[in-house]
Amino acid sequence: MYAIMSIIAWLVLGLVAGFLGSKIVNQRGEGILIDIVVGIVGSFVGGILFNFFGARGITGFNLWSLLVATAGSVVLLGLWYAFRGARRRPLTS
């Protein structure tokens, strides 16, 4: 039972982080599933980036972890939109 609640808690954290990241990057959410995925993957990205620069990464289910996950989702979404935008633009001289 504890493992199920832990998974649900991390999904909620991922949803909130992904939603906040979507709002910061493009002022609208991408949908609940995409927000969850971006938040969860963003938490890994944020943890890696924060550890690389000498700060603590994900420390548990708390406000700091939400900040790290949101920062990671902003980076992830920024890269996604940069790549997606570059692919959609026609080449003009």
Protein Blocks (a to p, Z undefined) as FASTA:
>chain_A
ZZmmmmmmmmmmmmmmmmmmmmmmnopaebjklmmmmmmmmmmmmmmmmmmnopacdfbj
cfklmmmmmmmmmmmmmmmmmmmmmmmpccdZZ
